[in-house]
Amino acid sequence: MNWDKLISTKRLGMEDHQSLASHEDRTQFQRDYDRIIFSSPFRRMQNKTQVFPLPEHIFVHNRLTHSLEVASVGRSLGNLLAEKLAPRNPENPFIQEIGTIVSTACLAHDMGNPPFGHSGEAAIANFFLKGNGKRFEAELSAGEWKDFTHFDGNANAFRTLTHQFNGKRSGGYALTYSSLASIVKYPFESVQATKQKFGFFQSDKNNYHCIAEALGIRKKEDGSFCRHPLVYLVEAADDICYQIMDLEDAFKLGILSYDRIKKLFLDFYDNQAEAKTLKRIEDTLGKVTDKNEQISYLRAGVIGKLIYESIRIFEENESEIMAGEFKGSLIDRLADVPAEAMKTVQEISFREVYASRSVVEIEIAGYKIIGTLLEEFVDAMMNPQDKYSKKILSLLPEQYKSTQETTYHKIQSVVDFVAGMTDVFALDLYRKIKGISLPGVV
């Protein structure tokens, strides 16, 4: 793979379009960024759970704030990589746009995630594996069935951005090929997935194949693809923010103490090799008395350290990455001290943070709400002439009404609708359908 092909301004659905503007106020990749920022699915993420329930008084991260922070880290990673690549690619004008491409992909990476955090994905899969959705298995191909039983927010993000929903234009948001390829963390279809993760649904694989071929992304013997190299930076930005920012939220919610969080952050530094840095950190902490500010300062330092570590790892493994032979993530290759610190953070997070009562409660609610909504709307989609079904289907927005009559596409239109909901909307619709609350009735 080479950068001359990997960075392209060609847009999905607008391959033959030529800009008529006499001058460009924004680059093509900046236009991608703006299209995400101004999109409805991006705005809806402000009411989607990241990890913790959305509380009334203490502000913790939701999908939107998480994505904005990941984009900030991704921009730094991309800009640093561009600085390294520019001298070796003097004829390529797009190298300087890598920071924008990465930050755009970071903004969009969670746009396909359903409500109620990571349990939302599991709730959709569970409906088909163990719920009433299981009855459709015989009507679907192996790939179509696995799209639902292994439902993945990553694949749904690619669909959200590329699919031509009813009444919408071809190519979805018509983003550049490079921005779209940088989002696809798992570049293979569901039938090739050994775990829950995959990159695109059966209905969207032609779009990805077209993009991969145009960008020169290498196809493997098993039919899967190598990652676009910038995916590694998007993944690193997400890993850094997901692990580190959750600690700050855990402190604000009283799940972990100040002393434990402080130690976890300081453990990312080598006591001997970085003695001067640690001395500067302690001096700064001595001047700042607010504990929330101290935690924020420590968090910022760790993020900065991990950004430079990630670029170092990318540089050292660039030949493998460009050949499509690099295994794992950049964070998997951290130096000994930060690697051990990250391992400890992950263990504590899974044992004490993600297993906290408030997190578990919303996961349980998510299973019940999402399962019920899928059952109601899928049944209605399959029996559209029934009087009750007609009323249920009247609640389905026009863009999600399937124009194709196959079982797969009918079910997928419902999954599209449910996965796009916010936590609040899903809960409200669930209550109304179940008769728990009525419009205008207190």
Solvent accessible surface area in square Angstrom, and as a share of the most:
residue,aa,sasa,rsa
1,M,52,0.23
2,N,72,0.37
3,W,14,0.05
4,D,106,0.55
5,K,98,0.41
6,L,0,0.00
7,I,4,0.02
8,S,25,0.16
9,T,47,0.27
10,K,90,0.38
11,R,16,0.06
12,L,8,0.04
13,G,34,0.33
14,M,44,0.20
15,E,69,0.31
16,D,138,0.72
17,H,107,0.48
18,Q,136,0.60
19,S,63,0.41
20,L,170,0.85
21,A,57,0.44
22,S,115,0.74
23,H,141,0.63
24,E,82,0.37
25,D,108,0.56
26,R,83,0.30
27,T,49,0.28
28,Q,40,0.18
29,F,2,0.01
30,Q,72,0.32
31,R,47,0.17
32,D,0,0.00
33,Y,62,0.24
34,D,39,0.20
35,R,65,0.24
36,I,0,0.00
37,I,51,0.26
38,F,156,0.65
39,S,7,0.04
40,S,49,0.32
41,P,18,0.11
42,F,9,0.04
43,R,117,0.43
44,R,78,0.29
45,M,1,0.00
46,Q,94,0.42
47,N,59,0.30
48,K,5,0.02
49,T,1,0.00
50,Q,5,0.02
51,V,13,0.07
52,F,2,0.01
53,P,36,0.23
54,L,61,0.31
55,P,57,0.36
56,E,157,0.71
57,H,170,0.76
58,I,74,0.38
59,F,142,0.59
60,V,4,0.02
61,H,21,0.09
62,N,10,0.05
63,R,2,0.01
64,L,31,0.15
65,T,31,0.18
66,H,4,0.02
67,S,0,0.00
68,L,72,0.36
69,E,55,0.25
70,V,0,0.00
71,A,3,0.03
72,S,47,0.30
73,V,10,0.06
74,G,0,0.00
75,R,116,0.42
76,S,39,0.25
77,L,0,0.00
78,G,0,0.00
79,N,68,0.35
80,L,28,0.14
81,L,1,0.01
82,A,9,0.07
83,E,117,0.52
84,K,80,0.34
85,L,0,0.00
86,A,46,0.36
87,P,104,0.66
88,R,140,0.51
89,N,33,0.17
90,P,104,0.65
91,E,157,0.71
92,N,17,0.09
93,P,87,0.55
94,F,68,0.28
95,I,4,0.02
96,Q,136,0.61
97,E,15,0.07
98,I,0,0.00
99,G,1,0.01
100,T,29,0.17
101,I,0,0.00
102,V,0,0.00
103,S,5,0.03
104,T,0,0.00
105,A,0,0.00
106,C,0,0.00
107,L,0,0.00
108,A,0,0.00
109,H,18,0.08
110,D,13,0.06
111,M,9,0.04
112,G,1,0.01
113,N,8,0.04
114,P,0,0.00
115,P,0,0.00
116,F,10,0.04
117,G,4,0.04
118,H,83,0.37
119,S,9,0.06
120,G,0,0.00
121,E,13,0.06
122,A,40,0.31
123,A,2,0.02
124,I,0,0.00
125,A,6,0.04
126,N,50,0.25
127,F,11,0.04
128,F,0,0.00
129,L,82,0.41
130,K,166,0.70
131,G,28,0.27
132,N,72,0.37
133,G,0,0.00
134,K,105,0.45
135,R,121,0.44
136,F,9,0.04
137,E,77,0.34
138,A,103,0.80
139,E,105,0.47
140,L,19,0.09
141,S,60,0.38
142,A,79,0.62
143,G,7,0.06
144,E,40,0.18
145,W,31,0.11
146,K,45,0.19
147,D,0,0.00
148,F,2,0.01
149,T,4,0.02
150,H,46,0.21
151,F,1,0.00
152,D,0,0.00
153,G,0,0.00
154,N,33,0.17
155,A,0,0.00
156,N,8,0.04
157,A,0,0.00
158,F,0,0.00
159,R,9,0.03
160,T,22,0.13
161,L,0,0.00
162,T,2,0.01
163,H,49,0.22
164,Q,99,0.44
165,F,24,0.10
166,N,47,0.24
167,G,84,0.80
168,K,104,0.44
169,R,125,0.46
170,S,58,0.38
171,G,7,0.07
172,G,13,0.13
173,Y,56,0.21
174,A,0,0.00
175,L,0,0.00
176,T,0,0.00
177,Y,2,0.01
178,S,0,0.00
179,S,0,0.00
180,L,0,0.00
181,A,1,0.00
182,S,0,0.00
183,I,9,0.05
184,V,5,0.03
185,K,40,0.17
186,Y,42,0.16
187,P,7,0.04
188,F,45,0.19
189,E,28,0.12
190,S,0,0.00
191,V,67,0.38
192,Q,58,0.26
193,A,7,0.05
194,T,136,0.79
195,K,160,0.68
196,Q,66,0.29
197,K,64,0.27
198,F,0,0.00
199,G,1,0.01
200,F,2,0.01
201,F,5,0.02
202,Q,36,0.16
203,S,39,0.25
204,D,1,0.00
205,K,56,0.24
206,N,117,0.60
207,N,43,0.22
208,Y,1,0.00
209,H,55,0.25
210,C,61,0.37
211,I,0,0.00
212,A,0,0.00
213,E,138,0.62
214,A,40,0.31
215,L,1,0.00
216,G,26,0.25
217,I,8,0.04
218,R,106,0.39
219,K,110,0.47
220,K,75,0.32
221,E,187,0.84
222,D,100,0.52
223,G,26,0.25
224,S,9,0.06
225,F,13,0.06
226,C,3,0.02
227,R,37,0.13
228,H,1,0.01
229,P,0,0.00
230,L,0,0.00
231,V,2,0.01
232,Y,12,0.04
233,L,0,0.00
234,V,9,0.05
235,E,14,0.06
236,A,0,0.00
237,A,0,0.00
238,D,26,0.13
239,D,36,0.19
240,I,0,0.00
241,C,1,0.00
242,Y,43,0.17
243,Q,16,0.07
244,I,0,0.00
245,M,11,0.05
246,D,4,0.02
247,L,0,0.00
248,E,6,0.03
249,D,3,0.02
250,A,0,0.00
251,F,33,0.14
252,K,77,0.33
253,L,54,0.27
254,G,63,0.61
255,I,53,0.27
256,L,4,0.02
257,S,59,0.38
258,Y,33,0.12
259,D,104,0.54
260,R,89,0.32
261,I,0,0.00
262,K,48,0.20
263,K,128,0.54
264,L,12,0.06
265,F,0,0.00
266,L,31,0.16
267,D,56,0.29
268,F,0,0.00
269,Y,17,0.06
270,D,46,0.24
271,N,119,0.61
272,Q,162,0.72
273,A,86,0.67
274,E,42,0.19
275,A,52,0.40
276,K,181,0.77
277,T,38,0.22
278,L,28,0.14
279,K,124,0.53
280,R,131,0.48
281,I,7,0.04
282,E,77,0.35
283,D,64,0.33
284,T,37,0.22
285,L,12,0.06
286,G,65,0.63
287,K,168,0.71
288,V,43,0.25
289,T,125,0.73
290,D,74,0.38
291,K,105,0.44
292,N,76,0.39
293,E,94,0.42
294,Q,18,0.08
295,I,1,0.00
296,S,27,0.18
297,Y,63,0.24
298,L,5,0.02
299,R,52,0.19
300,A,50,0.39
301,G,32,0.31
302,V,0,0.00
303,I,19,0.10
304,G,27,0.26
305,K,40,0.17
306,L,0,0.00
307,I,15,0.08
308,Y,144,0.55
309,E,24,0.11
310,S,0,0.00
311,I,6,0.03
312,R,82,0.30
313,I,2,0.01
314,F,0,0.00
315,E,72,0.32
316,E,116,0.52
317,N,19,0.10
318,E,26,0.12
319,S,90,0.58
320,E,70,0.31
321,I,2,0.01
322,M,26,0.12
323,A,39,0.30
324,G,14,0.13
325,E,98,0.44
326,F,10,0.04
327,K,144,0.61
328,G,46,0.44
329,S,11,0.07
330,L,0,0.00
331,I,15,0.08
332,D,101,0.52
333,R,92,0.33
334,L,13,0.07
335,A,46,0.35
336,D,124,0.64
337,V,51,0.29
338,P,8,0.05
339,A,36,0.28
340,E,106,0.47
341,A,5,0.04
342,M,6,0.03
343,K,110,0.46
344,T,46,0.27
345,V,0,0.00
346,Q,62,0.27
347,E,83,0.37
348,I,13,0.07
349,S,0,0.00
350,F,127,0.53
351,R,147,0.54
352,E,53,0.24
353,V,1,0.00
354,Y,28,0.11
355,A,58,0.45
356,S,19,0.12
357,R,194,0.71
358,S,45,0.29
359,V,5,0.03
360,V,58,0.33
361,E,84,0.38
362,I,27,0.14
363,E,59,0.26
364,I,114,0.58
365,A,41,0.31
366,G,0,0.00
367,Y,90,0.34
368,K,125,0.53
369,I,9,0.04
370,I,0,0.00
371,G,19,0.18
372,T,19,0.11
373,L,0,0.00
374,L,0,0.00
375,E,64,0.29
376,E,38,0.17
377,F,0,0.00
378,V,0,0.00
379,D,48,0.25
380,A,2,0.02
381,M,20,0.09
382,M,46,0.21
383,N,82,0.42
384,P,54,0.34
385,Q,142,0.63
386,D,74,0.38
387,K,167,0.71
388,Y,117,0.44
389,S,7,0.05
390,K,110,0.46
391,K,141,0.60
392,I,7,0.04
393,L,29,0.14
394,S,84,0.54
395,L,87,0.43
396,L,7,0.03
397,P,54,0.34
398,E,113,0.51
399,Q,56,0.25
400,Y,24,0.09
401,K,72,0.31
402,S,36,0.23
403,T,109,0.63
404,Q,93,0.41
405,E,135,0.60
406,T,71,0.41
407,T,23,0.14
408,Y,6,0.02
409,H,42,0.19
410,K,35,0.15
411,I,0,0.00
412,Q,4,0.02
413,S,9,0.06
414,V,0,0.00
415,V,4,0.02
416,D,12,0.06
417,F,10,0.04
418,V,0,0.00
419,A,1,0.01
420,G,17,0.16
421,M,6,0.03
422,T,17,0.10
423,D,11,0.06
424,V,89,0.51
425,F,93,0.39
426,A,0,0.00
427,L,59,0.29
428,D,54,0.28
429,L,15,0.08
430,Y,27,0.10
431,R,105,0.38
432,K,76,0.32
433,I,31,0.16
434,K,105,0.44
435,G,52,0.50
436,I,111,0.56
437,S,39,0.25
438,L,102,0.51
439,P,99,0.62
440,G,86,0.83
441,V,96,0.55
442,V,194,1.11
